[in-house]
């Protein structure tokens, strides 16, 4: 397992944010999308994101406000499903 960002995630900061949000979902009872040898929810979330099975999107309000502006840090929302 590599700690490098997924090809669709352009920065490590965004990767950490998405993984932490997915780990929160797993802690709250969401089922893992892959079989993992790891017991820790954070490691399972990292594997899921790197495997490309966790879909995420920018918050619609932030995406509209950020269009063409790089200074804002958009809120990333992993989606269920």
C-alpha positions as CSV (number, residue, x, y, z in Angstrom):
1,X,0.0,0.0,0.0
2,X,1.4,3.3,-1.0
3,X,0.7,6.6,0.7
4,X,0.8,8.5,-2.6
5,X,-2.5,10.2,-3.6
6,X,-4.8,8.4,-5.9
7,X,-4.5,9.4,-9.6
8,X,-7.8,11.3,-9.3
9,X,-6.9,13.1,-6.1
10,X,-4.3,15.7,-6.9
11,X,-2.9,16.4,-3.4
12,X,-2.1,14.6,-0.2
13,X,-4.1,17.2,1.8
14,X,-7.3,16.3,-0.2
15,X,-6.5,12.6,0.2
16,X,-6.3,13.0,4.0
17,X,-9.5,14.9,4.1
18,X,-11.4,12.3,2.0
19,X,-10.0,9.4,4.0
20,X,-10.9,11.0,7.3
21,X,-14.4,11.7,6.2
22,X,-14.8,8.1,5.0
23,X,-13.3,6.8,8.2
24,X,-16.0,8.8,10.1
25,X,-18.6,7.0,8.0
26,X,-17.1,3.6,8.8
27,X,-16.9,4.4,12.5
28,X,-20.6,5.4,12.5
29,X,-21.6,2.0,11.0
30,X,-21.1,2.2,7.2
31,X,-20.1,-1.1,5.7
32,X,-16.6,-1.3,4.1
33,X,-16.7,-1.5,0.3
34,X,-13.6,-3.8,0.1
35,X,-12.3,-6.7,2.1
36,X,-9.2,-5.6,4.1
37,X,-6.7,-7.2,6.3
38,X,-6.7,-4.1,8.5
39,X,-8.9,-3.7,11.5
40,X,-8.5,0.1,11.9
41,X,-11.2,2.1,10.1
42,X,-8.7,4.7,9.0
43,X,-6.6,2.1,7.1
44,X,-9.7,0.5,5.6
45,X,-10.8,4.0,4.4
46,X,-7.3,4.7,2.9
47,X,-7.5,1.3,1.0
48,X,-11.0,2.1,-0.3
49,X,-9.9,5.6,-1.5
50,X,-6.8,4.3,-3.2
51,X,-8.8,1.5,-4.8
52,X,-11.1,4.1,-6.3
53,X,-14.3,2.7,-4.7
54,X,-15.1,5.8,-2.6
55,X,-16.8,8.4,-4.7
56,X,-16.5,12.0,-3.6
57,X,-17.6,15.4,-4.9
58,X,-17.2,19.0,-4.1
59,X,-20.0,20.6,-2.1
60,X,-22.2,22.3,-4.7
61,X,-22.2,25.7,-3.1
62,X,-18.4,25.6,-2.7
63,X,-17.9,24.3,-6.2
64,X,-19.9,27.2,-7.6
65,X,-18.1,29.8,-5.5
66,X,-14.6,28.3,-6.2
67,X,-14.9,28.2,-10.0
68,X,-11.7,29.8,-11.2
69,X,-10.5,30.6,-7.6
70,X,-7.7,28.5,-6.1
71,X,-7.4,30.3,-2.8
72,X,-10.4,28.6,-1.1
73,X,-10.3,25.2,0.5
74,X,-13.4,23.4,-0.7
75,X,-15.2,21.0,1.5
76,X,-15.0,17.4,0.1
77,X,-17.9,15.1,0.8
78,X,-17.5,11.3,0.4
79,X,-20.8,10.0,-0.9
80,X,-22.6,6.9,0.4
81,X,-23.3,4.5,-2.4
